[in-house]
Amino acid sequence: MADIADIANDRMLIELDRQLAARELARQCPVAEECEECGITIPFERVQALAKLPCLRCVDCQAYLESKGGGR
């Protein structure tokens, strides 16, 4: 029979596995060095701010796309 320490350890390992899987998934998001609309270099700060999201456009082009009803 498992004691409370074993149960806590199992839960901790499950949570660690979940966090590691989420981190790996976040790394797979596409990131462009240049905006795919206008071709200017996307600032590093923008890429960092969107760490878990795709970053394919500069701020201006993304804002224009969203104002027209487009998404990411």
Summary of the structure (lengths in Angstrom):
residues: 72
radius of gyration: 19.3
end to end distance: 50.2
largest distance: 63.0
contacts: 145
relative contact order: 0.12
helix: 54%
strand: 6%
